[in-house]
Amino acid sequence: MSGEQNTQGRRKRTRRLKLAPRSGVWSHFTRLRDDDGNETGQAECNHCHGQLSAKHGTTSLRKHVKVCSGQEAACVGKAAALPQQPPPPRAPSPPGGPSGRDPAGLEEASKHLARMIALRGHDPSFVEDDYFRSFVRSLNPGFVVPSREAVEEMCDGIFDQARRDLLDRLKCAPGKVNLAVGRAKTMGEQVLYVACHFIDDEWNLQKLVLHVLVTGDRDECDGPILGFNVSGDYEDISQDVVDVILDHGIYGERLFMLACETTDEDLHLVLKDCLEPVLMFDTNPSSREIYVDNVLHSIARCLLPHPDVTPHIILEYMTSIYWTRQEHLHLLSELDLDYEWACDQHWCACYFSLEVLPKKGFTDLVDAGKTIAPLVVRLLRKIWEQVYRGIQRISTSTFPTSNLCLAELLKLREFLQAELARFSGEDAHIEGRYNYYDDGEPKDVFRVASNTLDKAIQDSYLVWSVPLALDPRYKLRYIEFSFQRAFGSEEAGKYVLEVTAKINKLYADYIKVYGTIATEDQPDASNGMMHMNTTSADQWEQAWNNHRCSQGIMAAQVNSCYTEIQTELDRYLQDPLALGTKDFDILNWWKVHSSEYPMVARMARDALAMPTCSKLSSDQLAQVRSILRRYSKKPFGER
C-alpha cells in the first residue's frame, strides 16, 4: 500500500515539475504537444508564431527572443522584465492553407530547402538561425521552417539519391573514364580527393568526386568517430584509391588516363605502378606535372623576386590604400579580376596589385633600397595577364578544355620570347639601375621562366596534342602550324611525326578494343567554309587565320603533305575544318557528327574529358563538403 502511495506522490511531483516554468524565456513560447498530449520538443513563439526546437535547452529560444522581440538579453531570463504582449492578430488563412499554399506545397518547399543544403554541402544549423527564419517569415508567414533534425534527415536521403543518379550515369557512360587525384582545402580541412571525368551518352561533361580522404594530423581512431576517412601512408592511400576504382567498376578497359598532382610524387608513382598496365592513354613518363594550371602557376612564380613570397614593396603600397569593400570589388570587376579564384596565389596578389595601383595614382613604385623599373612593371603586368587569362580559359568547369592546353602553352611561349627579345634589346641598359631581383638581372629571371615553359611543353606536348587534333576546328594542321611558328620548319617536322604516330597508335588501340565500325559517308554541309575572325586582337590567332588562307585549307582539298586516305581517322583529319565561331560547342559538334566518324568520336569522347586543372570546380567542392558532412544513410566506411 505504501509503495502505491509513493508512486502516486512521484507522479504528482513530476506533474508539478512539468507544469512549472523552468526558465523565464518560456513566457514567450508555448510548448507544442502531439495528439496524445505529449510534448514534442518544439516550441512556438508567442510573437511571430515560428517554431523552434527545444530538445537541447533554451539557448536557441533566448537568441530568438532577442531578434523577434527586440529586447536585451539581460531581460530574457526574467519573465517580469519583458512586457507581456498579446500575439499580433493573424489574418485568416485562405482556402488551401497559409498564404494560399496547400500543405503539399509547403512540404515541397521544405524539400527544396533540404536539397540546397545537401547538394551544396551547407551547414544544416543555419535553419535555426533567427535571421534566416525572419527572412523566410517575411516571404511567407505561413511557412514553418523545418527543424535541423528534420532537415538532416531529408539531406541524407537527397544526397544518397543524387549520388545514385551520378553513379548510374557513370555506369551507363558509353566511353572511358579519366581519373583525377589532387588536394583541396574546404571546411578547414586538407583533403585528398579522387574524382572521375567522363562524357555521358548525351555528350555532357561530368565531373564526379568518388572519394575524399582527410590528410591532416589525426589519430587513426578519429576517423570513424568524427565521420571522416583518414589517410595513412602512400601505400595505404593508393590501395584505398584502387579499391574505390574497383568498387565503381571503372578498372581495366574503362580507364583512359590518370592525372595526379606532383606535390604527391610518391603517391603518383605508386598509383602509376598500380594503374599504368590498364590505362588506355599513358602520359609521358618524364612528365612531372600534367595539370596545366599548375604549369602556368609555376611560370608566373618564376617572375617573383623570391618564390612564393609577396614582394615587400608592392605589399607596402597596397596597405597604404584605404578603400571600402564596395570600391574594392568594383575595381576588381572593372579589371575583370576574380579575387576568389586567385586569393591563394602570391603571384596573383602581385599581379592584381600592379593592375590596381595605377588606378589609385601610384605610377612609380619606389622604396628604400628597392625600386621596380617602369619597364619591369609593364613587362610583369603583360606576362602575368597572359598567364592569368590562360588559367581562366583552361579552368572552365562546364566545358572540356583539354583541346586548348597545348595552344595556351605555345601562345604563352611566343609571348615570352617576344617580350624577352624586346627587353634584352633597346631597353637592356635600363635594367642595371634597378635591383628588384636580388639574385640576378630581370632578363635572366625572364629567361628562366621561358626555359621552364619549354621544359613543360617538351614533357606534355604528346599528351595535349591528341585532344587538340580531335578539335575539328584545328586537327593536325594547327599543330603543324604551331610548331613551325614556335620552333621552325625542321624542328616542327619531328614534332608532327611524333604526334601523328601517337594519334595513329591510339586509333589502332581503339580498333583493337572495339573493332571496325561501319560509317555513313555523308557530306558535312557545315564543314565547307571556315569562319575567319578578323576582329581578333590575338596575334597568334590572326597568324593562324592567315596561314589557313595561304595554304588553301579553306577548300575541300587534301594537302600534299599527308598520305592517301585509308582509314576513318585519315578521312577525319583530311576533311575541311569546322567553323571556328566564337560560341563553338565542341561536344555538340561531336554529338552531331559521331555517326560520320564513329571510332574517332569514341576517341574524342575520352580525350576531351581529360583533367586539365587541379583546382576543383564549385560543383566538385560542393560534393566534397557534402561527403565531409556525412550526408548519407549508409554506414561509415561503406562507399
TORFIBA-747305 format. One line per field, with one value per residue (C-alpha): y, z, x. Coordinates in Angstrom, 2 decimals. Each point is the difference from the previous one (the first is absolute). Layout:
N
yy = (Y  ...) $
zz = (Z  ...) $
xx = (X  ...) $
% end
This chain:
639
yy = (0.00  2.40  -0.78  0.99  3.27  0.76  -0.59  2.37  2.59  -0.21  0.43  3.13  1.45  -0.80  1.68  3.07  0.20  -0.23  2.75  2.32  2.35  -0.96  3.28  3.48  -0.35  -2.34  2.99  0.74  -3.53  -2.69  -3.63  -2.07  -3.36  -2.88  -1.46  -2.08  3.05  -0.84  2.77  -0.11  1.94  2.92  3.47  2.67  3.67  2.02  3.04  -1.30  -3.55  -1.54  -3.46  -0.87  -3.10  -0.08  -3.54  1.06  3.01  3.56  1.63  0.20  1.33  2.79  1.01  0.05  2.29  2.52  0.24  -0.44  2.27  2.45  -0.29  -0.21  -3.38  1.00  0.21  -3.35  -2.02  2.09  -0.58  3.15  2.20  -0.61  1.49  -2.62  0.96  -1.79  -1.71  2.09  -0.82  -2.65  0.49  -2.77  -2.62  -0.24  -3.31  -2.53  0.91  3.02  2.66  -1.91  -3.00  -3.49  -2.28  -1.89  3.25  0.81  -3.47  0.40  3.31  -1.76  -2.57  2.77  1.48  -3.37  -0.63  3.24  -0.90  -3.60  0.57  3.16  -1.32  2.71  -0.17  -1.05  2.07  3.20  -1.05  0.81  3.46  2.63  2.37  -2.75  -0.83  3.66  0.23  -3.04  1.38  3.26  -1.95  -2.31  0.32  -3.35  -1.99  -1.80  -0.55  -3.65  -0.84  -0.84  -3.65  -0.16  1.73  -2.35  -2.99  1.34  0.88  -3.57  -1.39  2.78  -0.38  -3.78  0.33  2.60  -2.24  -2.96  2.08  1.09  -3.52  -1.31  2.50  -1.28  -3.62  0.80  2.29  -1.32  1.10  -0.35  1.81  2.40  0.05  3.14  -0.14  3.18  2.08  2.61  1.96  0.50  0.32  0.47  -3.45  -1.00  -2.84  -2.36  -0.53  -2.65  1.21  -1.39  1.96  -1.46  0.99  -1.57  -1.38  3.48  1.42  1.94  0.29  -1.52  0.45  -2.30  -0.12  -3.67  0.14  2.47  -0.59  2.46  0.47  2.03  -1.27  -2.24  -3.10  -3.11  -0.39  3.49  -1.03  -2.06  2.15  3.29  -1.50  0.59  -2.29  0.53  -0.54  -2.12  -0.44  0.01  -3.77  0.10  2.99  -1.51  -3.26  1.93  1.83  -3.27  -1.48  2.96  -0.54  -3.68  0.66  2.29  -2.40  2.29  -2.15  -1.68  0.98  2.89  2.07  2.53  2.27  0.80  3.54  0.47  3.08  -0.12  1.31  -3.62  -1.46  -3.21  -0.48  0.68  -2.69  -2.56  0.68  -0.18  -3.41  -1.20  1.52  0.41  -3.55  0.69  3.63  0.52  3.29  0.30  3.37  0.72  -1.91  2.96  2.45  1.07  2.26  -0.73  2.66  3.01  2.55  -1.10  0.39  3.54  0.82  -1.16  2.32  2.95  -0.76  0.13  3.75  0.62  1.33  -2.91  -3.04  -0.06  3.33  3.19  2.80  2.43  3.09  -0.90  -1.08  3.28  2.06  -2.05  0.33  3.78  -0.02  0.44  -1.06  -1.50  -3.50  1.35  1.98  -3.04  -2.32  2.63  0.51  -3.74  -0.36  2.88  -1.69  -3.40  -1.53  -2.95  0.53  -3.24  -2.07  1.53  0.73  -2.90  0.93  2.56  0.84  0.83  2.40  1.73  0.05  1.38  2.62  1.13  0.31  1.89  2.43  2.07  0.41  1.47  2.44  -1.99  0.10  -0.37  -2.68  1.15  -1.09  0.20  -2.31  -1.49  1.47  -1.64  1.43  1.13  -2.28  -2.99  0.94  0.15  -3.33  -1.71  1.22  -1.24  -3.45  -0.58  1.05  -2.60  -2.68  1.07  -0.06  -3.35  -1.55  1.46  -1.61  -3.49  0.06  0.11  -2.45  -0.63  -0.52  -2.13  1.91  -2.71  1.05  3.49  -0.93  -0.33  3.13  2.00  -1.20  0.80  3.42  0.86  -1.18  2.31  2.89  -0.63  -0.30  3.25  1.96  -1.42  1.01  3.52  0.29  -1.21  2.36  3.72  0.10  -2.14  3.01  0.81  -3.17  0.67  2.95  -2.04  -2.82  -1.52  -3.47  -0.71  -3.15  1.27  2.40  0.13  -1.48  -3.01  -0.55  0.23  -2.41  -2.51  0.30  -0.60  -3.05  -1.39  0.33  -1.70  -2.94  -0.28  0.01  -2.69  -2.17  0.37  0.81  -3.63  -0.11  3.22  -0.41  -2.80  2.00  2.97  -2.17  -1.22  3.58  0.22  3.68  -0.81  -3.67  -0.73  3.11  2.31  -2.13  0.21  3.75  0.49  -1.92  1.65  3.39  -0.96  -2.11  0.37  -2.35  -2.58  -0.44  0.13  -2.96  -2.23  1.06  -0.53  -3.50  -0.97  1.44  -1.78  -3.29  0.51  0.62  -2.91  -2.35  1.11  -0.54  -3.49  -0.80  1.05  -2.19  -2.88  0.56  0.89  -1.44  1.80  1.95  0.59  3.69  2.09  1.89  3.18  3.43  2.53  3.20  1.92  -0.80  1.74  3.47  1.12  3.15  2.45  2.22  3.11  2.10  -2.07  1.84  -3.24  -0.02  -3.77  -0.59  2.60  -1.76  -3.32  1.53  1.37  -3.38  -1.76  2.37  -0.18  -3.79  -0.36  -1.91  1.62  -2.07  -3.63  -1.29  -2.45  1.58  -1.61  -0.45  -2.65  -3.59  -1.50  -0.46  -3.54  0.07  1.86  1.92  1.05  1.12  2.06  1.66  0.85  1.28  3.81  1.69  0.88  3.51  1.86  2.09  1.72  -2.08  -3.30  -3.00  -2.86  -2.60  0.91  -0.23  -3.54  -0.91  1.01  -1.58  -3.16  -2.10  1.31  -0.80  -2.59  -1.30  3.43  1.21  -2.67  1.35  3.58  -0.95  -1.32  2.48  3.12  -1.03  -0.07  2.04  3.22  1.88  -1.01  2.49  -1.54  1.67  1.46  -3.04  -2.39  1.96  -0.27  -3.78  -0.03  2.03  -2.27  -3.07  1.56  0.84  -3.67  0.68  -3.65  -2.73  -2.51  -1.25  1.59  -1.54  -1.30  1.57) $
zz = (0.00  0.91  -3.32  -1.92  1.95  -0.74  -3.69  -0.01  1.85  -2.59  -2.79  1.67  0.46  -3.61  -1.16  2.09  -1.39  -3.57  0.59  1.75  -2.32  -0.03  -1.54  -0.49  -3.73  -0.05  0.54  -3.66  -1.27  0.08  0.23  -2.84  0.69  -2.18  -0.21  3.15  2.02  0.07  -0.47  -3.46  0.95  -2.18  1.16  -1.75  0.40  1.44  -2.05  -3.51  0.36  -1.39  1.23  1.48  1.45  3.82  0.41  1.05  2.23  -0.35  -1.59  -3.45  1.58  1.76  -3.25  -1.77  2.58  -0.47  -3.70  0.05  2.90  -0.22  3.75  1.63  0.96  3.64  0.18  -1.64  3.13  1.99  -0.94  1.76  -1.69  -3.45  -0.60  -0.88  -3.35  -1.57  -3.26  -3.06  -1.68  -2.65  -3.28  -0.84  -2.14  -3.50  -1.27  -0.65  2.89  1.12  -2.62  -2.51  -0.06  0.77  2.40  -2.94  -1.28  3.38  0.21  -3.46  1.09  2.95  -2.39  -2.19  3.08  0.99  -3.58  -0.02  3.29  -0.98  -3.50  0.72  3.20  2.26  3.79  0.95  3.20  -1.87  -0.12  3.73  -0.62  1.06  -2.82  -2.56  1.59  0.04  -3.70  -0.84  2.12  -1.95  -3.23  1.27  3.57  -0.36  -0.78  3.01  -0.33  0.76  2.94  -0.45  0.75  -2.66  -2.56  0.69  -0.42  -3.39  -0.97  0.48  -2.36  -2.56  -0.12  -0.29  -2.91  -1.74  0.36  -1.38  -3.01  -0.67  0.43  -2.34  -2.59  0.60  -0.45  -3.18  -1.48  -3.48  0.16  2.28  3.26  0.90  3.60  1.81  3.33  1.83  3.15  1.04  3.11  1.17  3.35  1.59  -1.12  -2.36  -2.06  -2.68  -2.60  -2.63  -2.87  -3.37  -3.17  -2.81  -2.77  0.30  -2.70  -0.64  -0.56  3.27  2.02  3.48  2.93  2.93  3.32  0.91  3.27  2.53  2.49  2.76  0.00  3.19  3.14  1.64  2.10  -1.79  2.37  -0.85  -3.44  0.90  3.04  -1.93  -3.18  -2.10  -2.16  1.24  -2.21  0.96  -1.91  -3.79  -0.27  1.98  -1.94  -3.38  1.00  1.21  -3.35  -1.92  2.20  -0.83  -3.71  0.29  2.03  -2.73  -2.80  -1.92  0.15  -3.05  -3.45  1.36  1.09  -2.47  1.83  3.52  1.14  3.39  1.58  0.20  3.57  0.82  -2.05  2.02  -0.31  -3.73  -0.46  2.03  -1.90  -3.32  0.94  0.90  -2.87  -2.89  -1.33  -0.57  -1.16  -3.61  -0.30  1.79  0.68  -0.63  2.68  0.34  0.65  3.64  -0.41  -2.09  1.32  -2.29  2.60  2.22  -2.91  -0.61  3.70  0.06  -2.93  1.79  3.24  -1.84  -0.34  3.73  1.70  2.41  -0.73  1.88  1.76  -0.71  -0.67  2.87  -2.14  -1.67  3.30  1.60  -2.68  0.10  3.78  -0.37  -1.98  2.07  -1.85  0.76  -0.89  -2.71  -1.57  0.17  -1.72  -2.57  -1.04  -0.27  -2.10  -2.21  -0.56  -0.48  2.90  1.91  3.59  1.36  -2.64  0.58  3.74  0.79  -2.59  0.96  -3.56  -0.58  2.94  -1.72  -3.35  1.46  1.89  -3.13  -1.78  2.85  1.03  -3.23  0.46  3.44  -1.29  0.77  -3.19  1.47  2.59  2.07  3.43  2.02  -1.77  -2.27  -3.23  -2.73  -3.40  -2.00  -2.79  2.36  1.33  -3.53  -0.90  3.18  -0.58  -3.60  0.77  3.10  -1.91  -2.69  2.66  1.91  -3.08  -1.04  3.36  -0.27  -3.40  0.99  3.34  -1.45  1.96  -2.39  -3.30  -0.94  -0.28  -0.66  -3.66  1.01  2.17  -2.60  -1.81  3.25  0.81  -3.49  -0.10  3.36  -1.26  -3.02  2.20  2.43  -2.81  -1.60  3.26  1.02  -3.34  0.34  3.59  -0.86  -2.97  0.05  3.66  1.36  1.38  2.41  2.03  1.61  2.00  1.86  2.52  0.06  -0.28  2.58  -1.69  -3.55  -2.72  -1.17  -3.42  1.72  2.02  -3.10  -1.80  2.83  -0.37  -3.74  0.52  2.59  -2.49  -2.74  2.33  0.78  -3.71  -0.72  2.77  -0.91  -3.69  -0.91  2.62  -0.99  -3.77  -0.04  1.21  -2.08  -3.14  0.92  -0.03  -3.49  -0.28  0.13  -0.47  -0.91  -2.15  2.99  1.74  -3.04  -0.22  3.72  0.12  -3.19  1.52  3.32  -1.02  -3.76  -2.88  0.58  3.69  -0.54  -2.39  2.78  2.38  -2.56  -0.84  3.69  0.51  -3.10  1.21  3.43  -1.46  -2.46  2.81  2.11  -2.94  -0.53  3.69  -0.31  -3.06  1.97  2.92  -1.87  -3.48  -3.22  -0.20  -3.18  -0.82  -1.86  -2.70  0.09  -1.07  2.80  -1.18  3.03  -0.74  -3.37  0.88  3.18  1.89  0.12  3.05  -1.39  3.02  2.46  1.76  0.63  -2.28  0.26  -1.18  -2.73  -1.24  0.02  -2.07  -2.49  -0.18  -0.80  -2.86  -1.45  0.07  -1.60  2.98  -0.47  -3.15  0.28  -1.36  1.43  0.88  -1.77  3.23  1.21  -1.12  -2.02  1.94  1.25  3.32  1.73  1.94  -3.25  -1.43  3.12  -0.05  -3.72  -0.05  0.07  3.38  1.92  0.37  2.62  1.46  3.34  1.69  -1.50  2.06  -0.61  1.80  -2.02  -3.21  0.87  1.02  -3.45  -1.93  2.05  -2.63  -2.66  1.97  2.57  1.05  0.08  1.98  2.61  0.24  0.27  2.73  2.18  -0.84  0.42  3.57  1.06  3.22  -0.63  3.29  3.55  1.45  0.63  -1.51  2.29  -0.64  0.94  3.17  0.92  -0.40  2.26  2.69  -0.11  0.36  2.94  1.68  -0.32  -1.79  -0.49  1.53  -0.71  2.84  0.39  -2.34  -2.50  -3.42) $
xx = (0.00  2.80  1.74  -3.15  -0.21  3.68  -0.61  -2.97  2.10  2.75  -2.54  -1.39  3.49  0.85  -3.17  0.74  3.55  -1.26  -2.55  2.44  1.90  3.67  1.16  -1.35  0.46  -3.00  -2.27  0.61  -0.62  -2.65  1.00  -1.43  -1.59  -1.12  -3.51  0.64  1.01  3.73  2.54  1.64  3.12  -1.10  -1.00  -2.11  0.90  -2.89  1.07  0.68  -1.42  3.18  0.99  3.38  1.56  0.30  1.30  3.47  -0.70  -1.17  3.06  -1.55  -3.22  1.88  1.72  -3.32  -1.57  2.82  -0.77  -3.75  -0.96  2.91  0.73  3.40  1.44  0.18  -3.77  -0.62  0.55  -2.49  -3.56  -1.25  2.56  -1.45  -3.43  -2.52  -1.40  -2.87  0.90  -0.78  -3.28  0.42  -1.76  -2.40  1.64  -1.41  -1.27  2.71  2.28  2.09  0.68  -2.06  2.36  -1.17  1.91  1.49  1.50  1.52  1.45  1.51  1.56  1.63  1.45  1.45  1.65  1.46  1.15  1.95  1.69  0.76  1.32  1.99  1.57  -1.43  -0.16  -3.56  0.14  -0.82  -3.68  0.02  1.41  -2.49  0.86  -0.57  -3.33  -0.95  0.87  -2.14  -2.83  0.08  -0.43  -2.73  -1.32  -1.72  3.15  1.42  3.75  0.73  2.21  3.66  -0.67  -2.70  2.26  2.90  -2.29  -1.11  3.60  1.20  -2.61  0.45  3.78  -0.20  -2.43  2.18  3.05  -1.93  -1.03  3.59  1.34  -2.69  1.24  3.51  -1.07  -1.92  2.68  0.83  3.62  2.96  0.74  2.82  1.23  1.11  1.81  0.91  -0.22  -2.53  -0.90  -3.55  -1.78  3.43  1.16  2.79  -1.39  1.22  -2.72  -0.55  -2.18  -0.98  -0.70  -2.06  -2.40  -3.43  -2.27  -1.44  3.50  0.06  3.20  -0.39  2.39  -0.74  1.87  0.27  1.91  1.41  2.80  0.86  3.76  0.46  1.70  -2.58  0.11  -1.17  -2.96  -1.28  -1.24  -3.05  -0.78  -0.02  -1.39  3.11  2.08  3.56  3.02  2.98  3.27  0.24  -0.35  -3.25  -1.32  0.76  -1.65  -3.04  -0.14  0.23  -2.74  -2.25  0.65  -0.81  -3.15  -1.33  0.82  2.37  3.11  1.50  -1.23  -2.08  3.02  1.35  2.45  1.25  0.90  1.66  1.54  3.79  -0.01  -0.87  2.84  0.21  -3.75  0.21  2.65  -1.92  -3.22  1.82  1.37  -3.49  -1.94  2.43  -0.52  -3.71  0.13  -1.04  1.88  3.32  1.59  3.65  1.97  2.40  -2.82  -0.15  -3.00  -3.07  -2.37  0.42  -1.10  2.88  2.42  -1.23  0.18  3.62  0.84  -1.59  1.82  3.34  -0.50  -0.29  3.15  -0.21  -2.23  -3.30  0.66  -1.93  2.55  0.27  -0.14  -3.30  -1.56  1.05  -1.69  -3.18  -0.34  0.16  -3.24  -3.14  -3.11  -3.35  -1.02  -2.29  2.85  2.24  -2.47  -0.96  3.61  0.68  -3.14  1.06  3.37  -1.69  1.95  -1.45  1.11  -1.46  1.75  3.44  0.05  2.38  2.66  2.65  0.90  -3.67  0.15  2.93  -1.76  -3.21  1.99  1.83  -3.35  -1.65  2.77  -0.06  -3.75  0.73  2.62  3.16  2.07  3.51  0.71  2.95  1.18  3.19  2.42  -2.68  -1.27  -1.98  0.86  -3.04  1.20  0.01  -3.45  -1.36  1.54  -1.21  -3.53  -0.03  1.43  -2.09  -3.11  0.75  0.47  -3.12  -2.22  1.45  -0.90  -3.48  -0.50  1.13  -1.83  -3.51  -2.13  -2.90  1.85  3.00  3.27  2.60  -0.11  1.24  2.99  2.76  -1.16  0.10  3.53  1.31  -1.64  1.53  3.39  -0.15  -1.02  2.87  2.54  -1.15  0.04  3.36  1.52  -1.39  1.20  3.50  0.26  -0.57  -1.03  2.83  1.91  -2.83  0.12  3.40  -1.34  -2.60  0.24  -3.46  1.57  2.67  1.35  0.44  -1.03  -3.63  0.80  1.60  -3.18  -2.18  2.30  -0.43  -3.77  0.30  2.21  -2.42  -2.82  2.04  0.64  -3.71  -0.87  2.58  -1.44  -3.67  -0.43  -0.73  -2.74  -1.76  0.48  -2.59  -3.04  1.19  0.03  -3.48  -1.28  -1.59  0.97  3.73  0.97  3.63  0.24  -0.03  2.62  2.27  -0.54  0.66  3.27  1.28  -0.71  1.60  3.01  0.50  -0.84  2.71  -0.67  -3.77  0.19  1.32  -2.74  -2.76  1.28  -0.05  -3.47  -1.31  1.47  -1.61  -3.45  0.28  1.02  -2.94  -2.33  1.43  -0.54  -3.64  -0.44  1.49  -2.43  -3.17  0.56  -0.85  -3.23  -1.95  -0.13  -2.51  1.87  -2.01  1.17  0.13  -1.59  1.21  3.66  0.30  1.24  1.67  -0.74  2.87  0.09  1.61  -0.92  2.05  2.82  1.85  3.03  0.35  -3.57  0.39  3.13  -1.88  -2.82  2.51  1.71  -3.27  -0.68  3.51  0.07  -3.41  -1.36  -3.40  -0.51  -1.00  3.29  2.48  3.32  2.93  1.97  -2.47  -0.31  -2.79  -3.24  -0.24  -1.83  -2.79  2.64  1.70  -3.33  -0.77  3.43  -0.21  -3.58  -0.46  0.25  -3.13  -1.27  2.04  -2.82  0.40  -2.72  1.16  -1.19  2.40  -2.12  -3.07  2.06  1.08  -3.54  -1.21  2.89  0.57  -1.78  2.37  3.17  -1.16  3.42  1.64  -3.01  0.79  3.53  -1.29  -2.49  2.81  2.77  -2.13  -0.85  3.67  0.54  1.90  -0.32  0.91  -2.47  -3.40  -3.05  -2.67  -2.22  2.81  0.80  -3.68  0.25  3.08  -1.80  -3.03  2.21  1.86  -3.32  -0.95  -3.29  -0.87  -2.09  2.75  2.23  3.42  2.57  -2.56  0.45) $
% end
